[in-house]
Amino acid sequence: MKVYLIGSLRNPEIPKFANFLTEQGFEAFADWFSPGPQADDYWRDYAKARGWTYKQALESDAAKHVFEFDKHHLDTSDAAVLLYPAGKSAHLELGYVLWNLKRPGFILIEEEPERYDVMLQFVPHILFSRHELVRRLKKYQERMLKPGQIINCDEPHNFQRYEYNPESNITREP
């Protein structure tokens, strides 16, 4: 099962956490981290040196390629985990996974955050331990359709991979 690890370019725990997920038997995708902690700053500085506005920078080939690279891997992942803390882009990516792709998304908070954010409750799975995250991912993995598995289409089924329940608890089961 491919798990897209969402986080901050400035979080040195990303590669370590990707290794942890791999050790647990998941295909952990975190290659977006490889350009380093200042990639966005260098892109901004380059755009300014070229005399570009932010709009022009977003329309550049480099920005489009980076976006499509990340989007491709979000689109081909079975689930996503946001390793907290993370910035605006990370939260947008998680929202895309949850509401556009209808796939499970999790926030993992391993340390007490400096700033609290009540709006995280939009995400149905806010977890506070790796053990609980792995348990949830494995449970979801067991429910996934296996290659070659046949579904009887004569019976009513809910084919949605993930269903958001606004009345759910933040630790609601999928």
Protein Blocks (a to p, Z undefined) as FASTA:
>chain_A
ZZdddddfklmklmmmmmmmmmnopacdfklmmnojklmmmmmmmmmmnopafklmmmpm
klmmmmmmmmmmmmmpcbdcddddddfklmmmmmmmmmmnopacddddfbdcfbdcfklm
mpmbdcfbfklmmmmmmmmmmmpccehiacdfkbccdfbfbdcdfkbcfkbcZZ
